[in-house]
Amino acid sequence: MKTVTSKDGTTLAFDRSGDGPPVILVGGAFNTRSFGPNGGLAALLAERFTVINYDRRGRGDAVRLFMREGVGVPAVFVTMMRFMPAWSKLKAVAHTAVYDAAIVDDYQKGHPLPAGRWASVTAPTLVAVGGKSPAWMRHAMRALADVLPDARHRTLEGQTHIVKPEALAPALAEFFGGHNGAGQVNEP
């Protein structure tokens, strides 16, 4: 584990692995660099890339609400999750869910995404979604890809919202391999 200090003085922990073009992994809600799918993903991508897997700020009793209302997990499954070993890890980062909610709240009301909001994003972007994800997530990823200036949309069939690293790593490697340093698509 290494650390870096942000401009505002916050210390962020990260792991660095591999060698090659850089890839920065950003964990989802309730994930840390050591808990969630990014640990396995980093190991797979490190074969071709320099991978930075970091803990977002604040990482390292709101879990139930987030799972039910934010993600839409059926109540019976949330109840069962409370008895699984991972529940304590989820609770440890629960206080950070408010930040995730604040960022996405305005875009989860069923209204079309404002096209101009992302017009300044010039980086080629892969918008991937698991084919078994809830319909609202699949629709949201399609809508996001439609408003980003240089986006490709890809459905990873057989995957849920928590995409397995073995399914995501090849899709990322293919996407990264198809762009040169200037953001242009390389011809096959």
Secondary structure as the mmCIF struct_conf table of DSSP 4:
data_model
#
loop_
_struct_conf.conf_type_id
_struct_conf.id
_struct_conf.beg_label_comp_id
_struct_conf.beg_label_asym_id
_struct_conf.beg_label_seq_id
_struct_conf.end_label_comp_id
_struct_conf.end_label_asym_id
_struct_conf.end_label_seq_id
STRN STRN1 LYS A 2 THR A 5
TURN_TY1_P TURN_TY1_P1 LYS A 7 ASP A 8
BEND BEND1 GLY A 9 GLY A 9
STRN STRN2 THR A 11 SER A 17
BEND BEND2 ASP A 19 PRO A 21
STRN STRN3 PRO A 22 VAL A 26
TURN_TY1_P TURN_TY1_P2 ALA A 29 PHE A 30
BEND BEND3 ARG A 33 GLY A 36
TURN_TY1_P TURN_TY1_P3 PRO A 37 PRO A 37
HELX_RH_AL_P HELX_RH_AL_P1 ASN A 38 LEU A 45
TURN_TY1_P TURN_TY1_P4 ALA A 46 ARG A 48
BEND BEND4 PHE A 49 PHE A 49
STRN STRN4 THR A 50 TYR A 54
HELX_LH_PP_P HELX_LH_PP_P1 ASP A 55 ARG A 56
TURN_TY1_P TURN_TY1_P5 ARG A 57 GLY A 58
HELX_RH_AL_P HELX_RH_AL_P2 VAL A 63 LEU A 65
HELX_RH_PI_P HELX_RH_PI_P1 PHE A 66 VAL A 71
HELX_RH_AL_P HELX_RH_AL_P3 ALA A 75 MET A 81
TURN_TY1_P TURN_TY1_P6 ARG A 82 PHE A 83
BEND BEND5 MET A 84 MET A 84
TURN_TY1_P TURN_TY1_P7 PRO A 85 ALA A 86
HELX_RH_AL_P HELX_RH_AL_P4 TRP A 87 ALA A 92
TURN_TY1_P TURN_TY1_P8 VAL A 93 VAL A 93
HELX_RH_3T_P HELX_RH_3T_P1 ALA A 94 THR A 96
HELX_RH_AL_P HELX_RH_AL_P5 ALA A 97 VAL A 104
HELX_RH_3T_P HELX_RH_3T_P2 ASP A 105 TYR A 107
BEND BEND6 GLN A 108 GLY A 110
HELX_LH_PP_P HELX_LH_PP_P2 HIS A 111 PRO A 114
HELX_RH_3T_P HELX_RH_3T_P3 ALA A 115 TRP A 118
TURN_TY1_P TURN_TY1_P9 ALA A 119 SER A 120
BEND BEND7 ALA A 123 ALA A 123
STRN STRN5 THR A 125 GLY A 130
TURN_TY1_P TURN_TY1_P10 GLY A 131 LYS A 132
BEND BEND8 SER A 133 SER A 133
HELX_RH_AL_P HELX_RH_AL_P6 ALA A 135 VAL A 147
BEND BEND9 LEU A 148 LEU A 148
TURN_TY1_P TURN_TY1_P11 PRO A 149 ASP A 150
STRN STRN6 ALA A 151 LEU A 156
TURN_TY1_P TURN_TY1_P12 GLU A 157 GLY A 158
BEND BEND10 HIS A 161 ILE A 162
HELX_RH_AL_P HELX_RH_AL_P7 PRO A 165 GLY A 177
TURN_TY1_P TURN_TY1_P13 GLY A 178 GLY A 178
STRN STRN7 HIS A 179 HIS A 179
TURN_TY1_P TURN_TY1_P14 GLY A 181 ALA A 182
BEND BEND11 GLY A 183 GLY A 183
HELX_LH_PP_P HELX_LH_PP_P3 GLN A 184 GLN A 184
STRN STRN8 VAL A 185 VAL A 185
HELX_LH_PP_P HELX_LH_PP_P4 ASN A 186 GLU A 187
#
